[in-house]
Amino acid sequence: MRHPSPSTAHYVFITDENGIDVVFNPLKSRLLENNTFHVSLLYLSDSNVFVFQRELDALSRHFPSQFLIYYEIKNRRFDAFMPQETIEVVLNSNTRDELYFSVAGSEEFVASVIDQLRFLGINETEITADFFKIN
């Protein structure tokens, strides 16, 4: 991710259970790097079990005005992995000039989320992606 002027950045991490270990440390680093950064985590799981939930909740309590978490459970009736409404909440409530997205997870999850972000008008230069083939 690029480093914008410190007071205007909002970093949005979107992950499933396959990518949480990849985004956890960069997310924490963004929170510690500058107390004016906003950080959001959109986290999808196949069940109501979320890896690192205790740690994430502790970070949320420690950075209440900086860090928001959206826990989502996958709805198998819909094609999109991450509910579009959740992404729209983050976009519509953003108060920063610069918005950066990091998407991590299974190959299908990452492709689906990138399609959703494109549909919502997010420029691909504002998106970084890490995906993992699940055998």
C-alpha positions as CSV (number, residue, x, y, z in Angstrom):
1,M,0.0,0.0,0.0
2,R,1.2,3.5,-0.7
3,H,1.7,6.0,2.2
4,P,-0.6,9.0,1.8
5,S,-0.5,12.2,3.8
6,P,-1.0,11.0,7.4
7,S,-4.3,12.7,8.2
8,T,-6.3,11.6,5.3
9,A,-5.9,7.8,5.0
10,H,-8.5,5.1,5.5
11,Y,-7.2,1.6,5.1
12,V,-9.8,-1.1,4.5
13,F,-8.8,-4.7,4.9
14,I,-11.2,-7.3,3.4
15,T,-10.6,-10.9,4.2
16,D,-11.9,-14.4,4.7
17,E,-10.6,-16.9,7.2
18,N,-7.9,-17.9,4.7
19,G,-6.4,-14.4,4.6
20,I,-6.8,-13.2,8.1
21,D,-3.2,-14.2,9.1
22,V,-1.9,-12.2,6.1
23,V,-3.8,-8.9,7.0
24,F,-3.5,-9.1,10.8
25,N,0.0,-7.7,11.1
26,P,-0.3,-5.0,8.4
27,L,-3.7,-3.9,10.0
28,K,-2.0,-3.6,13.4
29,S,0.9,-1.7,11.9
30,R,-1.4,0.8,10.4
31,L,-3.1,1.4,13.7
32,L,0.2,1.9,15.5
33,E,1.8,3.9,12.7
34,N,-0.3,7.0,13.0
35,N,-3.2,7.8,15.3
36,T,-5.1,9.7,12.6
37,F,-5.4,6.7,10.2
38,H,-8.8,5.1,10.0
39,V,-8.7,1.3,9.7
40,S,-11.7,-1.0,8.8
41,L,-11.7,-4.7,8.7
42,L,-14.4,-6.6,6.8
43,Y,-14.0,-10.3,7.9
44,L,-16.0,-13.1,6.4
45,S,-16.2,-16.6,7.9
46,D,-18.0,-19.8,6.9
47,S,-19.2,-20.1,10.5
48,N,-19.5,-17.9,13.6
49,V,-15.8,-18.8,14.5
50,F,-13.4,-16.0,13.6
51,V,-9.6,-16.6,14.0
52,F,-8.0,-13.7,15.9
53,Q,-11.4,-12.5,17.2
54,R,-10.1,-11.9,20.7
55,E,-7.1,-10.0,19.4
56,L,-9.2,-8.0,17.0
57,D,-11.8,-7.1,19.7
58,A,-8.9,-6.0,22.0
59,L,-7.5,-3.7,19.2
60,S,-11.0,-2.3,18.7
61,R,-11.3,-1.4,22.4
62,H,-7.8,0.1,22.3
63,F,-8.4,2.1,19.2
64,P,-12.2,2.9,19.4
65,S,-12.2,6.0,17.2
66,Q,-9.7,4.5,14.7
67,F,-10.7,0.9,14.1
68,L,-13.9,-0.7,13.0
69,I,-14.6,-4.4,12.5
70,Y,-17.4,-5.9,10.5
71,Y,-17.8,-9.6,11.1
72,E,-19.9,-11.4,8.5
73,I,-20.9,-15.1,8.1
74,K,-21.1,-16.4,4.6
75,N,-24.6,-16.7,3.2
76,R,-24.5,-19.6,0.7
77,R,-27.6,-18.4,-1.1
78,F,-25.8,-15.5,-2.7
79,D,-22.9,-15.5,-5.3
80,A,-21.0,-12.6,-3.7
81,F,-18.9,-13.7,-0.7
82,M,-18.9,-10.4,1.1
83,P,-22.3,-8.7,1.5
84,Q,-22.3,-5.6,-0.8
85,E,-24.1,-3.6,1.9
86,T,-21.1,-4.1,4.3
87,I,-18.7,-2.7,1.7
88,E,-21.1,0.2,1.0
89,V,-21.4,1.1,4.7
90,V,-17.6,1.6,4.8
91,L,-17.6,3.6,1.6
92,N,-20.6,5.8,2.6
93,S,-19.3,6.5,6.1
94,N,-15.7,7.2,5.0
95,T,-14.5,10.7,6.2
96,R,-11.0,10.5,4.7
97,D,-9.7,11.9,1.4
98,E,-7.8,8.7,0.5
99,L,-9.1,5.2,0.6
100,Y,-7.0,2.1,0.2
101,F,-8.1,-1.5,0.0
102,S,-6.3,-4.7,0.8
103,V,-8.1,-7.9,-0.1
104,A,-6.8,-11.3,1.1
105,G,-8.2,-14.8,1.1
106,S,-9.1,-17.7,-1.2
107,E,-8.8,-17.1,-4.9
108,E,-12.6,-17.0,-5.4
109,F,-13.2,-14.7,-2.5
110,V,-10.6,-12.2,-3.7
111,A,-11.9,-12.2,-7.3
112,S,-15.5,-11.7,-6.0
113,V,-14.5,-8.8,-3.7
114,I,-12.4,-7.1,-6.4
115,D,-15.4,-7.3,-8.8
116,Q,-17.6,-5.7,-6.1
117,L,-15.1,-2.9,-5.6
118,R,-14.9,-2.3,-9.3
119,F,-18.7,-2.2,-9.5
120,L,-18.7,0.4,-6.7
121,G,-16.2,2.6,-8.6
122,I,-13.0,1.8,-6.8
123,N,-10.0,2.3,-9.0
124,E,-7.8,-0.8,-9.2
125,T,-4.7,1.3,-8.2
126,E,-6.3,1.6,-4.8
127,I,-6.5,-2.2,-4.3
128,T,-3.9,-4.7,-3.3
129,A,-4.7,-8.4,-3.4
130,D,-3.3,-11.6,-1.9
131,F,-5.0,-14.8,-2.8
132,F,-4.4,-18.4,-1.9
133,K,-5.3,-21.5,-3.8
134,I,-7.2,-23.9,-1.5
135,N,-6.9,-27.5,-2.5
